[in-house]
Amino acid sequence: MQDLHTTYLGLKLKNPIIVGSGPLTANLDNLKRCEDSGVGAVVLKSIFEEQIEKEAESVVDENEEYLTHSDAAAFVRGNITEQAVDTYLTLVSNAKKSLSIPVIASINCKSAGRWTEYANRFAKAGADAIEINHYVVAADRNIDGLTVEKEFVNLVHNARKSIKLPLAVKMGMFYSSMSNLLYAFDKEKVDGVVLFNRFFQNDIDITKQTLKQGPVLSSPNDYLVSLRWVALMSAELKCDLCASYGIWNGETVVKQLLAGAKACAVCSVLMKDGMDAVGKMLSYLSAWMEKNGYAKIADFNGKLAQENIKDPDLWERSQYMKALQGKGV
């Protein structure tokens, strides 16, 4: 019998499959379904700093005539924020009381601010770890890339300074120097980095000539970007790497583990195919390990990371070269 146990963020997981933050982890009933499916851990749906702030400002604007005093407006903003935090605290507490697998709280933040205080309240409610999500659309031409990345590192620095629980950073893929940024996070002593976040994308309806929501779900080939970066960095960093974005089947899980990922976060495949997809992934992983003579994940985890293969430059190759020769390209 193959041993699928692994560790992520210092937490002991019965297997490397984690349900990522999303609709499937937004309430207790769904969280129980996640556990019943056999996953190793769950990341609760994120509490969104930006959304809370917008809701608070909307209420203040709607009641502007009654809130002319600045202290009154501040009180309303604070009250709305506290209600959102209290709701999340209840979810964390109920999840920990009901589940036997690790529960990771998630915060989507845009700046260094009071949310670090909330993270420690989530810890007191029973969260096993904290995952912070950060993403900015660098649309201001007056702000260069270095500034954007320095602000991100500063946010992580403040988070690590304030949060005592195991800490993971979930990030997007659009940065000028991914390896430099990952090293900076590692230097801040984060426990893990999730590669990568899938963010909301706009699309255009050419019939109505209006904006519309882009595809919500990832696709099975989206894993290739995270696979490369997991392989490039897993053996160089002290922190754990969790592969996310495009994890649709057991074959992809095996690939990410070979590249050096400690865990794989899934979401889209569960929303499309249901919770049975977890069992199929785990069965595939177990069968593959048995076929290849691996008793436990540690026997092959990171085997194909850049530092562990004969031609490490393969992971850095960005052009097709021989791959397209004779293909009419």
QUITA-V897446 format. One record per pair of residues at least 24 apart in sequence whose C-alpha atoms are under 7 Angstrom apart, sorted by the first residue. I is the first residue (numbers start at 1). GAP is how many residues later the second one is. Records with the same first field share a line. If there is no record, write none. Layout:
BEGIN
I->GAP / GAP
END
This chain:
BEGIN
2->284 / 287 / 288 / 293 / 294
3->292 / 293
4->292 / 293
6->291
7->255
8->232 / 254 / 255
9->157 / 182 / 183 / 231
13->27 / 28
14->26
15->24 / 25
16->24 / 246 / 247 / 248
17->246 / 247 / 248
18->24 / 245 / 246 / 247 / 248
19->24 / 246 / 247 / 248
20->245 / 246 / 247
21->24 / 25
27->64
28->67
32->67
34->241
37->238 / 239 / 241 / 242
38->240 / 241
39->239
40->61
41->60 / 61 / 62
42->60 / 61 / 62
43->60 / 61 / 62 / 63
44->60 / 61 / 62
45->61
46->60 / 61 / 62
47->59 / 60 / 61
48->59 / 60 / 61
49->59 / 60
50->59 / 60
52->29
56->24
89->33 / 36
92->30 / 33 / 34 / 35
93->32 / 33
96->30
102->26
103->24 / 25
104->24 / 25 / 26 / 27
105->24 / 25 / 26
106->24 / 25 / 26
107->24 / 25 / 26
108->24 / 25 / 26
109->24 / 25
110->24 / 25
111->44
112->43 / 46
116->43 / 46 / 47
119->44
120->43
123->42
128->37
129->36 / 37 / 38
130->35 / 36 / 37 / 38
131->36 / 37 / 38 / 39
132->36 / 37 / 38
133->36 / 37 / 38
134->36 / 37
135->36 / 37
145->31
153->31 / 32
157->31
160->28 / 30
166->25
167->24 / 25
168->24 / 25 / 26
169->24 / 25
170->24 / 25 / 26 / 27
171->24 / 25 / 26
172->24 / 25
186->51 / 52 / 53
190->49
191->48 / 49
192->47 / 48 / 49
193->47 / 48 / 49
194->47 / 48 / 49 / 50
195->31 / 47 / 48 / 49
196->30 / 47 / 48 / 49
197->47 / 48
198->47
217->51
218->27 / 28 / 50
219->27
220->26 / 27 / 28
221->25
222->24
223->24
227->29 / 32
228->87
230->29 / 30 / 31
231->28 / 29 / 73 / 74 / 75
232->73 / 74 / 83
234->26 / 27 / 71
235->70 / 72
249->32
250->30 / 31 / 32 / 34 / 35
254->31
257->44 / 45
258->42 / 43 / 44 / 45 / 46
259->43 / 44 / 45 / 46
260->41 / 42 / 45
END
